[in-house]
Amino acid sequence: MPARALPFFVLGFGVVVVSFAAILIRFAQADGASSLAIAAVRLTVAAIVLAPFAWLRAGGEMLRLHRRELGLCMLSGALLAVHFWAWITSLEHTSVASSTALVTTNPLWVALASAVLLRERPGGAAIAGIVLTLAGSMLVFTADASRASNPDSAPMLGNALALVGAIAASGYLLVGRALRARISLTAYIWLAYSSAAVLLVAAALATGISFASLPGTAWTFMIALALGPQLIGHTTFNWALRRLTATFVAVAILGEPVGSALLAYFLFGEQFGALQFAGFVVLLFGIFVAARDERLLRRDQAV
């Protein structure tokens, strides 16, 4: 595989892995695990698994970090905690398709903030890709909302929480983009995941959640969530942030709703019609357009 294509392949693999996140969350929720407990276990297990490797490989680097860099890592972890709490809770109230479509609208927020904070002004093709992916996400959301198949759900609340998760994820990506130029991937992800885990566990305990009372099957799904979508999926995103722009990484993550909706269709019987299918097609085409622009940008920079 050409070295230039490797970041795109790794990022694509990460998108496939994270597509299983909503499915594992739904299974854990069905077994009685609260959304806050799921978020806390997800980040705690990931941080624990990473700890030996992180301290062996980057312990000295982490001890030498300046206060500002540590503060940014803590901020990144706080944003990650808000993202997972809001998004996982949204899955209690709306469909997998709507939740994942809305939580991955972050290209809009990332592109706007990147232009101001990171001075990464997207080109014409990148803007077209962002517009297409957002249009595809909105088609998926509109089609799902119009069906209102579950009268006991609260889709407006679920959709609002998913949007909060998107904004928090955008901040997480931007802080990560800034930090990854100065510290290693290992140090960054362990500090961010650990900070998020501490905040989520504290919130869970403060609200009276008992982790010991959770059934074994729920723990199985939560641990799988930590090892797969979190450690493998999100780590590939952070790896890609040093090689691709924050805007493109955010756009590529929009492939997650397609995979999640297909899995939900086969596992939970969540139907999707012609309008949703059209949304998936538009969304994927938008990712392709943005990918072309990113390859051209990288080629021009290499000359």
C-alpha positions as CSV (number, residue, x, y, z in Angstrom):
1,M,0.0,0.0,0.0
2,P,1.4,3.5,-0.9
3,A,2.4,5.4,2.2
4,R,0.2,8.3,1.0
5,A,-2.9,6.1,1.1
6,L,-2.2,4.6,4.6
7,P,-3.9,7.4,6.6
8,F,-7.1,7.0,4.5
9,F,-7.1,3.3,5.0
10,V,-6.6,3.5,8.7
11,L,-9.3,6.1,9.1
12,G,-11.7,4.0,7.0
13,F,-11.0,1.0,9.2
14,G,-11.7,3.1,12.3
15,V,-15.1,4.3,10.9
16,V,-16.1,0.6,10.4
17,V,-15.2,-0.3,14.0
18,V,-17.0,2.7,15.6
19,S,-20.1,1.8,13.6
20,F,-20.6,-1.0,16.2
21,A,-20.7,1.4,19.1
22,A,-24.5,2.2,18.9
23,I,-25.3,-1.4,18.7
24,L,-23.3,-2.4,21.7
25,I,-24.8,0.5,23.6
26,R,-28.3,-0.6,22.8
27,F,-27.5,-4.1,24.0
28,A,-26.1,-2.8,27.3
29,Q,-29.1,-0.5,27.8
30,A,-31.4,-3.4,27.2
31,D,-29.6,-5.3,30.0
32,G,-30.3,-2.5,32.5
33,A,-27.1,-0.4,32.2
34,S,-27.7,3.4,32.4
35,S,-26.2,5.7,29.8
36,L,-23.9,7.4,32.3
37,A,-22.7,4.0,33.5
38,I,-22.0,2.9,29.9
39,A,-20.0,6.0,29.2
40,A,-18.1,5.7,32.5
41,V,-17.2,2.0,31.9
42,R,-16.3,2.7,28.3
43,L,-13.6,5.3,29.1
44,T,-12.4,3.7,32.4
45,V,-11.7,0.3,30.8
46,A,-10.0,2.0,27.9
47,A,-7.8,4.1,30.2
48,I,-6.9,1.0,32.4
49,V,-5.9,-1.1,29.4
50,L,-3.8,1.7,28.0
51,A,-2.1,2.7,31.3
52,P,0.8,0.2,31.3
53,F,1.6,0.8,27.6
54,A,1.3,4.6,28.0
55,W,3.6,4.8,31.0
56,L,6.2,2.5,29.6
57,R,6.3,4.3,26.3
58,A,5.5,7.9,27.2
59,G,5.8,8.2,31.0
60,G,8.8,10.5,30.9
61,E,7.1,12.7,28.3
62,M,3.9,13.0,30.4
63,L,5.9,14.0,33.5
64,R,7.6,16.7,31.5
65,L,4.5,18.3,30.1
66,H,3.9,21.9,30.8
67,R,0.8,23.1,32.8
68,R,-0.8,24.4,29.6
69,E,-0.5,21.1,27.8
70,L,-1.9,19.2,30.8
71,G,-4.7,21.7,31.0
72,L,-5.6,21.1,27.3
73,C,-5.5,17.4,27.8
74,M,-8.0,17.8,30.7
75,L,-10.2,20.0,28.5
76,S,-10.1,17.4,25.8
77,G,-11.1,14.7,28.3
78,A,-14.0,16.9,29.6
79,L,-15.3,17.4,26.0
80,L,-15.0,13.7,25.4
81,A,-17.0,12.9,28.6
82,V,-19.8,15.3,27.5
83,H,-19.8,13.8,24.0
84,F,-20.3,10.2,25.2
85,W,-22.7,11.1,28.0
86,A,-24.9,13.1,25.6
87,W,-24.8,10.8,22.7
88,I,-25.3,7.5,24.6
89,T,-28.3,9.1,26.4
90,S,-29.7,10.1,23.1
91,L,-30.0,6.5,22.1
92,E,-32.5,6.0,24.8
93,H,-34.9,8.4,23.1
94,T,-34.4,8.2,19.3
95,S,-33.4,5.7,16.7
96,V,-29.9,4.6,15.9
97,A,-30.1,6.3,12.5
98,S,-31.1,9.7,13.8
99,S,-28.8,9.7,16.7
100,T,-25.7,8.7,14.8
101,A,-26.6,11.0,11.9
102,L,-26.9,14.0,14.2
103,V,-23.9,13.3,16.4
104,T,-21.7,13.2,13.3
105,T,-22.7,16.6,12.0
106,N,-19.5,17.9,13.6
107,P,-17.9,18.8,10.2
108,L,-19.9,22.0,10.2
109,W,-18.7,23.0,13.7
110,V,-15.1,21.8,13.0
111,A,-14.8,23.6,9.7
112,L,-16.1,26.9,11.2
113,A,-13.9,26.7,14.2
114,S,-10.8,25.4,12.2
115,A,-11.0,28.5,10.0
116,V,-10.9,30.8,13.0
117,L,-8.7,28.9,15.5
118,L,-6.4,26.7,13.4
119,R,-6.5,28.8,10.1
120,E,-7.3,25.6,8.1
121,R,-9.5,27.2,5.5
122,P,-11.2,24.4,3.5
123,G,-11.0,24.5,-0.3
124,G,-14.0,24.5,-2.7
125,A,-14.2,20.7,-2.9
126,A,-13.9,20.3,0.9
127,I,-16.8,22.7,1.4
128,A,-18.9,20.8,-1.2
129,G,-18.1,17.6,0.6
130,I,-19.2,19.1,4.0
131,V,-22.4,20.4,2.4
132,L,-23.2,17.0,0.9
133,T,-22.5,15.1,4.0
134,L,-24.6,17.4,6.1
135,A,-27.4,17.2,3.6
136,G,-27.2,13.4,3.7
137,S,-27.4,13.4,7.5
138,M,-30.4,15.7,7.4
139,L,-32.2,13.4,4.9
140,V,-31.6,10.5,7.2
141,F,-32.8,12.4,10.2
142,T,-35.9,13.8,8.4
143,A,-37.0,10.4,7.2
144,D,-36.6,8.8,10.6
145,A,-38.4,11.6,12.4
146,S,-41.3,11.5,10.1
147,R,-42.0,7.8,10.8
148,A,-42.2,8.2,14.6
149,S,-42.4,4.5,15.0
150,N,-42.0,4.4,18.8
151,P,-44.7,6.4,20.6
152,D,-42.9,6.1,23.9
153,S,-39.7,7.7,22.6
154,A,-38.8,11.4,23.0
155,P,-37.2,12.1,19.6
156,M,-36.7,15.9,20.2
157,L,-34.8,15.2,23.4
158,G,-32.8,12.5,21.8
159,N,-32.0,14.6,18.8
160,A,-31.0,17.6,21.0
161,L,-28.7,15.4,23.0
162,A,-27.1,14.0,19.9
163,L,-26.5,17.5,18.7
164,V,-24.8,18.4,22.0
165,G,-22.6,15.3,21.5
166,A,-21.7,16.6,18.1
167,I,-20.6,20.0,19.3
168,A,-18.6,18.4,22.2
169,A,-16.9,16.0,19.7
170,S,-16.0,18.9,17.5
171,G,-14.2,20.6,20.4
172,Y,-12.5,17.3,21.2
173,L,-11.2,17.0,17.6
174,L,-9.9,20.6,17.5
175,V,-8.1,20.4,20.9
176,G,-6.6,17.1,19.8
177,R,-5.5,18.6,16.5
178,A,-3.6,21.4,18.4
179,L,-2.1,19.0,20.9
180,R,-1.0,16.3,18.5
181,A,1.6,18.7,17.0
182,R,3.4,18.8,20.3
183,I,2.8,15.5,22.2
184,S,2.8,11.9,21.2
185,L,-0.4,10.0,20.4
186,T,0.1,7.6,23.4
187,A,0.5,10.4,25.9
188,Y,-2.5,12.4,24.5
189,I,-5.1,9.6,24.3
190,W,-4.2,8.2,27.8
191,L,-4.5,11.6,29.4
192,A,-7.7,12.5,27.5
193,Y,-9.3,9.1,28.2
194,S,-8.3,9.1,31.9
195,S,-9.6,12.6,32.4
196,A,-13.0,11.7,30.8
197,A,-13.2,8.5,32.8
198,V,-12.6,10.3,36.2
199,L,-15.3,12.8,35.4
200,L,-17.8,10.2,34.2
201,V,-17.2,7.9,37.2
202,A,-17.6,10.8,39.6
203,A,-20.8,11.8,38.0
204,A,-22.1,8.2,38.1
205,L,-21.3,7.8,41.7
206,A,-22.8,11.2,42.6
207,T,-26.1,10.2,41.0
208,G,-26.2,6.9,42.9
209,I,-25.3,4.5,40.2
210,S,-24.1,1.1,41.4
211,F,-21.7,-0.6,39.0
212,A,-21.6,-3.8,41.1
213,S,-25.3,-4.4,40.5
214,L,-25.0,-4.4,36.7
215,P,-25.5,-7.9,35.1
216,G,-22.6,-9.7,33.5
217,T,-24.0,-9.4,30.0
218,A,-24.1,-5.6,30.3
219,W,-20.4,-5.7,31.4
220,T,-19.6,-7.8,28.4
221,F,-21.1,-5.3,26.0
222,M,-19.5,-2.3,27.8
223,I,-16.1,-3.9,27.8
224,A,-16.4,-4.8,24.1
225,L,-17.4,-1.1,23.5
226,A,-14.2,0.0,25.3
227,L,-11.9,-2.4,23.5
228,G,-13.4,-2.0,20.0
229,P,-15.0,1.4,19.1
230,Q,-13.1,3.3,21.9
231,L,-9.5,1.9,21.9
232,I,-9.3,0.8,18.2
233,G,-11.8,3.2,16.5
234,H,-11.1,6.5,18.3
235,T,-7.4,5.8,18.5
236,T,-7.2,5.6,14.7
237,F,-9.0,9.0,14.6
238,N,-6.4,10.5,16.8
239,W,-3.6,8.9,14.8
240,A,-5.1,10.3,11.6
241,L,-5.3,13.9,13.1
242,R,-1.5,14.3,12.8
243,R,-1.6,13.3,9.1
244,L,-4.9,14.7,7.8
245,T,-6.8,17.9,8.6
246,A,-9.3,18.0,11.4
247,T,-12.1,18.9,8.9
248,F,-11.5,15.8,6.8
249,V,-11.3,13.5,9.8
250,A,-14.6,14.8,11.0
251,V,-16.2,14.4,7.5
252,A,-14.9,10.8,7.2
253,I,-16.5,9.9,10.6
254,L,-19.8,10.6,8.9
255,G,-19.6,7.1,7.5
256,E,-20.5,5.8,10.9
257,P,-24.3,6.5,10.6
258,V,-24.4,4.3,7.5
259,G,-22.8,1.3,9.2
260,S,-24.8,1.8,12.4
261,A,-28.1,2.1,10.6
262,L,-27.4,-1.1,8.6
263,L,-26.5,-3.0,11.7
264,A,-29.6,-1.7,13.5
265,Y,-31.7,-2.9,10.5
266,F,-30.5,-6.4,10.8
267,L,-30.2,-6.7,14.6
268,F,-33.1,-4.6,15.8
269,G,-35.4,-4.4,12.8
270,E,-35.1,-0.6,12.5
271,Q,-36.4,-0.1,9.0
272,F,-35.3,2.7,6.7
273,G,-37.0,3.8,3.5
274,A,-36.1,5.4,0.2
275,L,-35.4,8.8,1.7
276,Q,-33.0,7.4,4.3
277,F,-31.2,5.4,1.6
278,A,-30.9,8.5,-0.5
279,G,-29.4,10.2,2.5
280,F,-26.8,7.5,2.9
281,V,-25.8,7.8,-0.7
282,V,-25.5,11.6,-0.5
283,L,-23.5,11.2,2.7
284,L,-21.0,8.8,1.2
285,F,-20.6,10.9,-1.9
286,G,-19.8,13.8,0.3
287,I,-17.0,11.8,2.0
288,F,-15.6,10.9,-1.4
289,V,-15.6,14.5,-2.6
290,A,-13.8,15.6,0.6
291,A,-11.3,12.7,0.3
292,R,-10.4,13.9,-3.3
293,D,-9.8,17.4,-2.0
294,E,-7.6,16.1,0.9
295,R,-5.5,14.0,-1.5
296,L,-5.0,17.0,-3.8
297,L,-4.1,19.2,-0.8
298,R,-1.5,16.7,0.5
299,R,0.0,16.3,-3.0
300,D,0.4,20.1,-3.4
301,Q,2.0,20.3,0.0
302,A,4.5,17.6,-0.8
303,V,5.7,19.3,-4.0
